[in-house]
Amino acid sequence: MHDFDGTTAIVTGGASGIGRGLATSLLEDGAAHVVLADIEQGALDLTVAELRSLGTGEVSGVRCDVTDPKSVEDAARVAWERTGGIRVVCLNAGVFAGGYSWETTLDDWDWVMGVNLRGMVHGIRSFIPRLIDAGEPSHVIGTASIAGVVASAASAVYCTSKFAAVGLMESLHHDLGLAGAAHIGTSVICPGMVTTNIDHGDRNRPADLGDATDTESSHLAGDSISQILGDGGLDPLVGARHALSQVKAGRFYVTTHEGDLWDRLVGNQNDDRLAGHPPRFQMYE
């Protein structure tokens, strides 16, 4: 999809961070109606009101828990009814938990994988059949992370979920080709450090998954992210604008940062793989 003018879209995790940035950027590019889906009702209502005030397109919200397939299906149905047919699907919701792989609690594994991976799975299952049936030019954008391409320390559960998200989007691309659904494009965003609320994602954590990792390594990871985001994280809207410009240019692997961040990190990783070397430690800055 090379033009978002007049299109309709849904953005999960749309009330804040990169999701809000994507929604804003879509409206700036002329989207006719953007539906924000988010688990946090207060933030959702506030963001819908603020984006409506831009006066560039219709904005509405629907509460959605991406870990619940019925909630995602209900959101898809509502979005379809409101807009007459979604054309851009942004599967964006994400959370973070840190810690050494052998120390991370099973609740952390279930929570992070539930949002970051299964949330994307539920979105694909609800939206792809509708997009195939519609037969109109459309695009599915999954938000993964640079941590889904280049792993880091003390972030095993997060990196695992994001590596899986990248693989899922790659498989979706192949599946759509095999199914003859060439009218549906795909891209995966792999953000670097963007100033979001991901370091406070536990505000929406389910009570039945409350056994969070509480170790030196988990605090180190959380403190590191908070410091980096506070000191120099990229503005989410700037990152979203850059990402969508690449989607319009036909890129599958999409970044949020200008410059050589992607080339440097992925280039080093590919060199190490081809040489059979262990992966080197790299910072996402």
GIQUI-V768759 format. One record per run of one state. SS is the DSSP state (H for helix, E for strand, L for the rest). FROM is the first residue (numbers start at 1). LEN is the number of residues. If there is no record, write none. Layout:
<<SS;FROM;LEN> <SS;FROM;LEN>>
//
This chain:
<<L;1;7> <E;8;5> <L;13;4> <H;17;12> <L;29;4> <E;33;6> <L;39;2> <H;41;12> <L;53;5> <E;58;6> <L;64;5> <H;69;15> <L;84;4> <E;88;4> <L;92;7> <E;99;1> <L;100;6> <H;106;29> <L;135;3> <E;138;6> <L;144;2> <H;146;3> <L;149;6> <E;155;1> <H;156;23> <L;179;5> <E;184;6> <L;190;4> <E;194;2> <L;196;2> <H;198;7> <L;205;2> <H;207;3> <L;210;6> <H;216;17> <L;233;1> <E;234;2> <H;236;13> <L;249;4> <E;253;2> <L;255;6> <H;261;15> <L;276;10>>
//
